[in-house]
Amino acid sequence: MILKAGAMGARQRRAVRLIGAPVDLADGFGGVNQGPAALRAAGIAARLERLGYVVEDVGDLDVPTPEATAGPGDPKARYLAELVPVLEDLAAAVRRARDEGRIPLVLGGNHSVGLGALSGMTGTGDSGRGVGGRTASLGLIWVDAHPDANTPETTVTGNLSGMPLAALFGRGRRAYAGVGGFAAGACRVRPENTVLIGVRSVDAGEDEVIADIGVRTCTMEEVDRRGIIAVVEDAVRRALDGTDGLHLSVDVDALDPAVAPGVSVPEPGGLTFREARLLMECVAESGGLRSMDIGEVNPRRDVGNRTAEAAAELVASAFGKRILPNR
């Protein structure tokens, strides 16, 4: 049985704000900046409206292209100077949505948007208030083929899109880990309320970082052995244990490439569409969803917008779509 969070007020539950964050600075893979447009083309707003939500689309944040910059700069934290202001803008946009009673839904871009989104949900922008600026207690379910837990000390590529989870726990370059006004070394969420699902490609250095932080990591091997329902129910229970709700962060490469070919770093052996959909349905059933980001849709590598269509359908399931809506 899934632990249920306290229900949000009706007006809060029914208002969703779409925030586009077409970020590709952090990864070196062209095409993910077109992800928000692809998700919109897949009818993500209409799907939510059919569920009874009022959808506000505030458009896309301004994001510089790599070509418009002076270059990647620090080889261990590429495009750091250009990326941090974008993530600060994203955190501020998410915070406004939160404060105005909307459910923020961030459309990426690469998975560095997860850092900006959760920083906006848990921070005040004032590092002197609360513990490192944290004002809300949220759990985190991070759905990804990769842990995204590298730091400048462990990275091979220097791509910041491989570091947002570590930064959420205060690891990495000060400017990146401080997005949202957080004090040095501060955590947005507690490790015991954080679960990674779908992991199947881990760098050696990442493994050490994850172990040191202490987050629960459910690899695809565990999904295969235990079954998706056991893994997801445990994840939701952990995320909601003593918190005010949860943030759901989805990198579409968690899905198997047969389902979602349009991603920058495909990894074989991922979640089936049905497994991913059940995950989303369990989150919706819990009543704990407070915010969400979804990213890494890469239309340049997609086939007929198939990946964006799958991602949009998964979002609808996270927000309450059921196969039999009257039961």
C-alpha positions as CSV (number, residue, x, y, z in Angstrom):
1,M,0.0,0.0,0.0
2,I,1.4,3.4,-1.0
3,L,1.8,6.0,1.7
4,K,-0.4,9.0,0.7
5,A,0.6,12.6,1.2
6,G,-1.8,15.2,2.5
7,A,-4.0,16.3,-0.3
8,M,-3.4,19.7,-1.9
9,G,-6.2,22.2,-2.1
10,A,-8.5,21.9,-5.1
11,R,-7.2,25.1,-6.8
12,Q,-3.6,24.1,-6.3
13,R,-4.2,20.6,-7.6
14,R,-5.9,21.8,-10.8
15,A,-3.4,24.4,-12.0
16,V,-0.2,23.4,-13.8
17,R,2.4,25.8,-15.1
18,L,4.6,24.7,-18.0
19,I,8.1,26.2,-18.0
20,G,10.3,25.5,-21.0
21,A,14.0,25.2,-20.3
22,P,15.7,24.4,-23.7
23,V,19.2,23.7,-22.2
24,D,21.9,21.9,-24.1
25,L,24.9,23.8,-22.8
26,A,25.8,21.3,-20.2
27,D,26.1,18.1,-22.2
28,G,27.8,18.6,-25.6
29,F,24.9,16.8,-27.4
30,G,23.1,18.9,-29.8
31,G,19.3,18.6,-30.2
32,V,18.0,18.5,-26.6
33,N,17.3,22.2,-26.7
34,Q,14.5,21.2,-29.1
35,G,12.9,19.0,-26.4
36,P,10.4,21.5,-25.0
37,A,9.1,22.2,-28.5
38,A,8.8,18.5,-29.2
39,L,6.9,17.9,-26.0
40,R,4.5,20.7,-26.8
41,A,4.0,19.3,-30.3
42,A,3.1,16.0,-28.7
43,G,0.1,17.7,-27.0
44,I,1.3,17.7,-23.4
45,A,-0.9,20.7,-22.5
46,A,-4.0,19.2,-24.2
47,R,-3.4,15.9,-22.3
48,L,-3.4,17.7,-19.0
49,E,-6.4,19.8,-19.9
50,R,-8.4,16.6,-20.7
51,L,-7.7,15.5,-17.1
52,G,-9.3,18.7,-15.9
53,Y,-6.2,20.9,-15.2
54,V,-5.9,24.5,-16.1
55,V,-2.6,24.7,-18.0
56,E,-0.6,27.9,-18.1
57,D,2.3,27.8,-20.6
58,V,4.8,30.6,-19.8
59,G,7.0,29.7,-22.8
60,D,10.8,29.1,-22.7
61,L,13.6,30.6,-20.7
62,D,16.2,32.4,-22.7
63,V,19.1,30.1,-23.0
64,P,22.3,30.9,-25.0
65,T,23.5,28.4,-27.5
66,P,27.0,27.0,-27.3
67,E,27.8,28.8,-30.6
68,A,27.0,32.2,-28.9
69,T,29.4,31.7,-26.1
70,A,33.1,32.2,-25.8
71,G,33.6,28.4,-25.4
72,P,33.2,25.7,-22.7
73,G,35.7,27.2,-20.3
74,D,36.6,24.9,-17.4
75,P,37.1,21.4,-18.9
76,K,35.9,19.9,-15.7
77,A,32.7,22.0,-15.6
78,R,31.9,22.9,-19.2
79,Y,29.8,26.1,-19.8
80,L,29.5,26.7,-16.1
81,A,29.4,30.5,-16.4
82,E,26.6,30.3,-19.0
83,L,24.6,27.6,-17.4
84,V,24.3,28.8,-13.9
85,P,22.3,32.0,-14.7
86,V,19.9,29.9,-16.7
87,L,19.3,27.5,-13.8
88,E,18.9,30.5,-11.4
89,D,16.2,31.8,-13.8
90,L,14.6,28.4,-13.8
91,A,14.7,28.1,-10.0
92,A,13.1,31.6,-9.8
93,A,10.3,30.6,-12.3
94,V,9.6,27.4,-10.4
95,R,9.5,29.3,-7.1
96,R,7.0,31.8,-8.5
97,A,4.8,29.0,-9.7
98,R,5.0,27.3,-6.3
99,D,4.2,30.5,-4.4
100,E,1.2,31.2,-6.7
101,G,-0.3,27.8,-6.1
102,R,0.7,26.2,-9.4
103,I,2.2,22.8,-10.0
104,P,5.5,23.5,-11.9
105,L,6.1,21.2,-14.8
106,V,9.5,21.9,-16.3
107,L,10.2,20.8,-19.9
108,G,13.9,20.2,-20.7
109,G,16.4,20.4,-22.1
110,N,19.0,18.2,-20.6
111,H,18.8,16.8,-17.1
112,S,20.6,19.7,-15.5
113,V,17.1,21.2,-15.4
114,G,16.4,18.9,-12.4
115,L,18.8,20.9,-10.4
116,G,17.1,24.2,-11.2
117,A,13.6,22.8,-10.7
118,L,14.2,21.2,-7.3
119,S,16.2,24.2,-6.1
120,G,13.2,26.4,-6.9
121,M,10.8,24.2,-5.0
122,T,12.9,23.9,-1.9
123,G,14.8,27.2,-1.7
124,T,13.9,30.8,-0.8
125,G,16.7,32.4,-2.8
126,D,18.1,33.7,0.5
127,S,20.9,31.5,1.8
128,G,20.4,33.0,5.3
129,R,16.9,31.5,5.8
130,G,16.4,28.0,6.9
131,V,19.0,25.2,6.5
132,G,20.9,26.4,3.4
133,G,17.8,28.2,2.2
134,R,15.5,25.2,2.3
135,T,11.9,26.0,3.2
136,A,10.0,22.9,2.0
137,S,10.5,19.3,2.8
138,L,10.2,17.2,-0.3
139,G,11.2,13.7,-1.3
140,L,12.8,13.0,-4.7
141,I,12.3,10.3,-7.2
142,W,15.0,10.5,-9.9
143,V,14.2,8.4,-13.0
144,D,17.3,8.0,-15.2
145,A,19.6,5.5,-16.9
146,H,22.5,7.4,-15.2
147,P,22.9,8.6,-11.7
148,D,24.1,12.1,-12.8
149,A,26.2,12.1,-9.7
150,N,29.6,13.0,-11.1
151,T,31.6,15.9,-9.7
152,P,34.4,17.8,-11.3
153,E,36.8,15.4,-9.5
154,T,35.2,12.3,-11.0
155,T,33.9,13.4,-14.4
156,V,35.5,12.1,-17.6
157,T,33.6,14.5,-20.0
158,G,33.2,17.6,-17.9
159,N,29.5,17.8,-18.9
160,L,27.5,19.4,-16.1
161,S,24.4,17.4,-17.2
162,G,26.2,14.4,-15.6
163,M,26.4,16.3,-12.2
164,P,23.0,17.7,-11.1
165,L,22.2,14.9,-8.6
166,A,25.5,15.5,-6.9
167,A,24.9,19.2,-6.9
168,L,21.5,18.7,-5.2
169,F,23.5,17.4,-2.2
170,G,26.0,20.2,-2.3
171,R,28.7,18.5,-4.2
172,G,30.7,20.1,-7.1
173,R,31.6,23.6,-8.1
174,R,30.2,26.2,-5.7
175,A,28.3,28.1,-8.3
176,Y,26.5,25.0,-9.6
177,A,25.8,23.5,-6.2
178,G,24.6,26.9,-5.0
179,V,21.8,27.3,-7.6
180,G,18.7,28.7,-5.9
181,G,20.6,30.5,-3.1
182,F,21.8,27.5,-1.2
183,A,24.7,27.7,1.2
184,A,27.9,25.7,0.4
185,G,27.4,22.0,0.9
186,A,23.7,22.3,1.6
187,C,21.2,19.6,0.5
188,R,17.8,20.3,-1.1
189,V,16.4,17.0,0.1
190,R,17.4,14.3,2.6
191,P,19.2,11.2,1.2
192,E,16.8,8.9,3.0
193,N,13.9,10.6,1.0
194,T,15.7,10.2,-2.3
195,V,15.4,7.2,-4.7
196,L,17.0,6.6,-8.1
197,I,15.1,4.3,-10.5
198,G,16.2,2.8,-13.8
199,V,19.9,3.1,-13.3
200,R,22.1,0.9,-15.6
201,S,25.2,2.9,-16.5
202,V,27.3,4.2,-13.7
203,D,30.8,5.7,-13.8
204,A,33.2,4.4,-11.2
205,G,33.5,7.8,-9.5
206,E,29.7,8.2,-9.4
207,D,29.4,5.0,-7.5
208,E,31.6,6.4,-4.8
209,V,29.6,9.7,-4.7
210,I,26.3,7.9,-4.5
211,A,27.5,5.6,-1.7
212,D,28.9,8.6,0.2
213,I,25.6,10.6,-0.1
214,G,23.6,7.5,0.9
215,V,20.7,7.7,-1.6
216,R,18.7,4.6,-2.5
217,T,19.6,3.4,-6.0
218,C,17.3,0.9,-7.8
219,T,19.2,-0.4,-10.8
220,M,17.5,-2.2,-13.6
221,E,18.8,-5.4,-12.2
222,E,16.7,-4.8,-9.1
223,V,13.7,-3.9,-11.2
224,D,14.1,-7.2,-13.0
225,R,14.6,-9.2,-9.8
226,R,11.9,-7.6,-7.6
227,G,9.4,-6.3,-10.2
228,I,8.5,-2.8,-10.9
229,I,5.6,-2.5,-8.5
230,A,7.7,-3.5,-5.5
231,V,10.4,-1.0,-6.5
232,V,8.0,1.9,-7.1
233,E,5.9,1.4,-4.0
234,D,9.1,1.4,-1.9
235,A,10.3,4.5,-3.7
236,V,7.1,6.4,-3.2
237,R,7.0,5.4,0.5
238,R,10.5,6.6,1.0
239,A,10.0,9.9,-0.8
240,L,6.9,10.7,1.3
241,D,8.2,9.5,4.6
242,G,8.1,12.7,6.8
243,T,8.0,15.1,3.8
244,D,5.4,17.5,2.4
245,G,5.3,15.7,-0.9
246,L,7.7,14.8,-3.7
247,H,9.4,16.1,-6.8
248,L,9.6,13.7,-9.8
249,S,12.6,14.2,-12.1
250,V,12.5,12.1,-15.3
251,D,15.3,11.7,-17.9
252,V,13.6,9.9,-20.8
253,D,16.7,7.8,-21.4
254,A,15.5,5.7,-18.4
255,L,13.2,4.1,-21.0
256,D,14.6,1.4,-23.2
257,P,15.8,2.8,-26.6
258,A,13.2,0.6,-28.3
259,V,10.5,2.8,-26.7
260,A,12.4,6.1,-26.6
261,P,15.0,6.2,-29.4
262,G,15.2,10.0,-29.4
263,V,17.7,10.6,-26.5
264,S,21.3,11.8,-26.5
265,V,22.8,8.8,-24.5
266,P,20.7,5.7,-25.1
267,E,21.4,2.7,-22.9
268,P,20.0,-0.8,-23.7
269,G,18.0,-2.7,-21.1
270,G,15.8,0.2,-19.8
271,L,12.3,0.5,-18.5
272,T,9.5,-0.7,-20.8
273,F,6.8,1.8,-21.5
274,R,4.4,-0.1,-19.2
275,E,6.9,-0.2,-16.4
276,A,7.4,3.6,-16.7
277,R,3.7,4.2,-16.9
278,L,3.1,2.2,-13.7
279,L,5.7,4.3,-11.9
280,M,3.8,7.4,-13.0
281,E,0.5,6.0,-12.0
282,C,1.8,5.1,-8.5
283,V,3.1,8.6,-8.0
284,A,-0.3,10.0,-9.0
285,E,-2.1,7.6,-6.7
286,S,0.0,8.7,-3.8
287,G,-1.3,12.3,-4.0
288,G,2.2,13.5,-3.3
289,L,3.3,15.1,-6.6
290,R,4.2,18.7,-6.0
291,S,6.4,19.4,-9.0
292,M,8.0,17.6,-12.0
293,D,10.7,18.0,-14.6
294,I,11.1,15.9,-17.7
295,G,14.0,16.2,-20.1
296,E,16.5,14.7,-22.5
297,V,14.1,14.3,-25.4
298,N,16.3,14.8,-28.5
299,P,14.3,15.3,-31.7
300,R,17.4,15.1,-33.8
301,R,17.7,11.4,-32.8
302,D,14.0,10.6,-32.7
303,V,11.8,8.8,-35.1
304,G,8.5,10.6,-35.9
305,N,8.5,12.3,-32.5
306,R,7.9,8.9,-30.9
307,T,10.0,9.7,-27.8
308,A,8.2,13.0,-27.2
309,E,4.8,11.3,-27.5
310,A,5.8,8.6,-25.0
311,A,7.1,11.3,-22.6
312,A,4.0,13.4,-22.9
313,E,1.9,10.3,-22.1
314,L,4.0,9.5,-19.1
315,V,3.5,13.0,-17.8
316,A,-0.3,12.6,-18.2
317,S,-0.1,9.4,-16.1
318,A,1.9,11.2,-13.4
319,F,-0.9,13.8,-13.2
320,G,-3.6,11.2,-12.9
321,K,-4.5,9.7,-16.2
322,R,-5.8,6.1,-15.8
323,I,-6.6,3.3,-18.2
324,L,-10.1,3.1,-16.7
325,P,-10.7,6.7,-15.4
326,N,-14.0,5.8,-13.6
327,R,-12.5,3.2,-11.4
